[in-house]
Amino acid sequence: MQHWKGVPLRQLVEMLGGGEHSHIQLTALNDYSIRIPWSDLVRYDPIVAYSRNHQRMGIRDKGPLILIYPFDGNPQLQTQEYLNRTIWQVNAISVR
């Protein structure tokens, strides 16, 4: 089990002026990009983590930012669909 520290993605989206009808896209350093539905933010409250086990994450550690879902408390998240949404080395968050 890992200890993650970060900011709820929903909080970031709302700070950027986004909401229920926004298109939320996260992009990684390798240009991998994933769209996150608003329903995930409401239902699962994923976080944009900057620390794992009380250590800042560098690029070699899948940092500096990684989107993490609460997999341990939600067995329904243990599917490929949600594993694909766990994006690491995040360098851009777009809200339209």
N, C-alpha and C positions, 0 to 999 in steps of 0.2 A: 504494500500500500504506500502510495506517495502522498506527501503533504504539499498541496499547491496553494500559492498565494497570488491573487490578482484582482482584477476589476470585473464585475459582471458586464458582459457584452451589452445587455439591455441598457445599463447605465451609460455606457459610451455612446450607444446609438441615440439615446434620448438627449444626451449632451450635444450631439451633432445635429439635433433638430429632427431626428427620425422618429418613426412610430410604427403603428400597426400596418400601414400600407407602404412602408419603405422596402427598397431592395437593398439587402445587406450582403456585401461581398467582401471576403477576406482573401488576400493574396500573399503568397509566400515568396521568399527570396529566389526560389527556383521557378517562379511564375505560375506555380500551381495555384488555382483559384477555386473557391467554393462559395456558393450562395447559401446563406443561412436564413431559414424562414423565421418570421416573427414569432410564430407559434412555439418554436424551440426556446426562444428567450423567455416567454411567459411560462411554459411548462417545465423546462429543465434548468433555466438560469445558468447557462454555461459561462465560464469566466475566461478572460484573456489573462493568462498567467504569465508572470514575470519571474517567479521564484518556485523552485522545486526543492523540497526538503531543506528549506531555509537557505538556499543558495541561488544566487542570480544565475540565469541560464545564458551561456554564450552560444554562438552559432553552432559549435561542435556538440552542444547539449540540446539541440533542437530549439534554441532560443533565437533571438532575445524574447520573443513572445510566442505562446502556444494557446490555441483555443481548446479548453478542456470541458467536457461534459461530466456530470456526476455519475459515472459508470457504476461505482460501488453501490449506491443507493437505489439504482434504477435498472433492474435486469433487462427491461425492454430496450435499453440503449445498447445492449450487447449484440448489435447487428452491424453488418457491413455498411449500411446506410449512415449510421452515426459514427462509426470508426472513420469513414471517409470525410466526415465533417470536422474531425479533430485535426486541425491544420497547425503545423509547426513552422517555425522560422517566419512568422507573420511580420510583414513589413508595410502592409497597407490595409486599411479598413475604409471601405467606400459605402456611403449611405446616400441613396437617391430616392 
